[in-house]
Structure formats: structure tokens, C-alpha cells
């Protein structure tokens, strides 16, 4: 699998996670008297943490790719 395909796979996996699990999180709290602002704050925190983890993972992947490229040359 090429480096670019792996990067796109990671990005698409994070997007799918955000769309499938984070976006409908308000359904989880449907019966509870939570304010819309609190639910939005929970969604924002999860989304930001997910993007930070993605950035660190992409950085680690880039370092591994660069090391393998330097060894093969």
C-alpha cells in the first residue's frame, strides 16, 4: 500500500468516525435535560481531540516513511 493511500485511508477513517459517532451524539442525550450548548461542547471536544490524534498519527507515519525512503536509497 502506498504512502498516499494510507494517508487518505486514515483521513477517511477519521471522517467516518466523526460522521457516524460524533455527529448524532445528541440522540444519546435525547431523554436527558441537557442543553444544546453542552451537547455541542461535547461534540467539539471529541472532534478536536480526534483531529489532534490524526495529526500526530500522520506525523509519525511521515517519519516512518521518510526513514524507509532514506534506508532504501
N, C-alpha and C positions, 0 to 999 in steps of 0.2 A: 504494500500500500504506500502510495507516495505521501510526501510530507503535506502537500496542499490538500489532498483528500482527507487526511487525518485531521487537519485543522478545521476544514469545513464540517467534518463529522462531529467534532467537538462543539462547534458553534451551533449546529443544528440540534444537537442533543440538549444544549442549554436552552435554546429557544423552545423546544418541545416541552422541557420541564417547566419553563415559565408559563407557557400557554395552557398546559394540561393541569398543572398542580397549583400554581400561584394565582393565576387569574380568577378561577372560580372558588377561591378560598372563602369568599363571603357566604357561600352556600353552607359551609361548615358551621358558621355562627348564625345561621338564619333564625333559629328559635331563641337565641340569647339576645339580651338587650344591648348589644354592642353598637356604638356609634359608627357611622360610616367612616369617620376620620380615623378611628382606631384600626378598623379593618384595612384601610388604605395604608396606614403606617406599617402594619404588619407585612403587607404586600411589598411595600417599598424596601423594608429591611431585608426581606428574603431575596428580592431581586438584586439589590446592591451587593449583598454577600455572594450571591451566585455569580455575578459578573466579576467580582474581585477574585473568586476562586478560579474562574475561567482565565483571567489574565495571568494569574500565577501558573496555571497549568500550561498555557500557551508559551509562557516564558521558559518553563522547564523543558517543554517539547523542543523549543528552538535551540536551547543549549545542547540537548541530546543530538539533535540533527546536525548542528554545527560541528560537534565533536566527531560524529561519524563521518562527516564530509572531510574533515581535516585528516582523519586516520586513513581514509581511502586514497588520498592524493599523495 
